[in-house]
């Protein structure tokens, strides 16, 4: 299964009141303080996993939440994983994305550069990227750190 990242949000650690790392390191967020390029997964609202990619040098917390993808390959498998018949909304939210791709806490800490289970490839698509306020946060909403493809 594969897809193109269509929406993401940045979280800037101790400088960002919406970040899990705003108040310092905990067992839950310790990966945000590690090397860039690793998966930071957390269970949200007691119902779904959220996939983040760590982004900063060791000791400086930061991550990008992958909010949605546009399916490219394996759409049928994604639909089956979600129990859907139509692909329109198969991976257009953080929880939908992880369910569609069968991503869970077992991939927490995964090296997204060298992994064969979960990884990112550079791509070009010619689409315009727009920015706006993050979704679902009560603090730090003024930062335009949500990025999404204009489709």
Secondary structure as UniProt FT lines:
FT   STRAND          2..11
FT   HELIX           13..15
FT   TURN            17..18
FT   TURN            20..23
FT   TURN            27..29
FT   HELIX           30..33
FT   TURN            36..37
FT   STRAND          38..44
FT   TURN            45..47
FT   STRAND          48..54
FT   TURN            58..59
FT   STRAND          63..73
FT   HELIX           75..82
FT   TURN            88..91
FT   HELIX           94..101
FT   HELIX           105..107
FT   TURN            108..109
FT   TURN            112..114
FT   STRAND          129..132
FT   TURN            141..142
FT   STRAND          146..149
//
